[in-house]
């Protein structure tokens, strides 16, 4: 079982501050992008492209598809950056949500399953995204990676699998249950328990803000 | 659904694992004011959005950024606006030119097939013309690589030589330091020995000087006895010391004298024997004590008015001697 105390130790906010030379993907930077500042976009790209491309590649499992999707995401970000509301969450969380939703949509479109995640994401209440952490504001990127990796590795393999199928595969609990040939209740429990552990293990990330 | 069921559904909502109907129901539940579920939703979504950081990081395509920047620069220039208040035309519903991976969007269209054939022919011809050039460049590259390898080997040899030289230099330096230390120790030891020798020499010189200044008693006695004109005075014991006797040797030239007395009565504490030279009156010549054999041998440096002396006598006097005889006479003899 994952040790919450250990995670809290790792999450010491004093240890997780960015180095002075680390630029941050701030709301101000995104606001400049929204005003057509190409230089600001370059900074935004440098600070986010690796994570977003990794995410897109994990979902789509195809470099060309992931590259094209990343292009679409940045074009959409360029279009919508001007209307980005900092109260709704951090720029990085916004880009991650955008990338994942577009990638899942593309994945489902290719599978002709028809369910559009983008619509449901867009319908999500603004407040539900307001607490998303901005890793570049509070944590050094590598330390954040290590923390999340450790937290995820601490989960039992079945819980990891269920969460990955949902988050990266875009599958509902019923689809996961069918794929794994397990009862729906079992899949729901695995996701619930796994996410609950992650919630507590990663809580210092946003509590330190 | 009950509140508990919604609570359970929040974790699944965060990773989009709910069925559409469940999702919608939960969103309504939260919009209706369930703060508990709203707070839980925030945290679950935050945790879910961190999941990509657990993946092994991949670098985005190296030319995507430059392509996007060119596209945005062009778009901004075409919009004719910049700075505060700028809004891209695409944001108002327009499309951006797509030049990055455009072929994927054209697949399936007839024009794509034609364009592909023309493009393939062109590429084929171009490839043929480039082939020889590429081969030449490859050969040049190989030559450069070989030259670099040669340089690398040469550099390695030089580095080895330098390392060997450095090692030898270190050995020489260490050897020198050792020898220097040994030499220094030896020098210090020699200096100490020299200092001791000097001290001993100084002591011996001092002793020699003292010896020169103060000849030994035996030497003085021998020299005295070799004197040719020595005079002998026999001293005989008085009634109080009939067995006592003595000899007094006199050297008129040096005015020295030697007294030998024997069988002298033991001296009581605080008493001494005193030798008197009798001229017209007694004059003190020396004081002496006897040894364990009741004998005494003394050298007298100077006897004054020797030519006028008529007689010698020995009396017992208080320790330190007297100006005139006060005690009993034990020895006497005429010159």
Interface residues (C-beta under 8 A of the other chain):
Chain A: X35 X36 X38 X41 X42 X45 X46 X49 X50 X51 X52 X53 X54 X55 X57 X58 X63 X64 X67 X68 X70 X71 X74 X75 X78 X79 X80 X82 X93 X96 X97 X100 X104 X115 X117 X120 X123 X124 X125 X127 X128 X129 X130 X131 X132 X133 X135 X141 X144 X145 X147 X148 X149 X151 X152 X153 X162 X163 X166 X167 X170 X171 X172 X173 X174 X176 X187 X188 X191 X192 X195 X196 X198 X199 X202 X203 X205 X206
Chain B: X8 X11 X12 X14 X15 X16 X17 X18 X19 X20 X23 X27 X30 X31 X38 X40 X41 X42 X43 X44 X45 X46 X47 X48 X49 X50 X51 X52 X53 X54 X55 X56 X57 X58 X59 X60 X61 X64 X65 X67 X68 X69 X71 X72 X73 X76 X79 X81 X82 X83 X84 X85 X86 X87 X88 X90 X91 X96 X98 X100 X101 X104
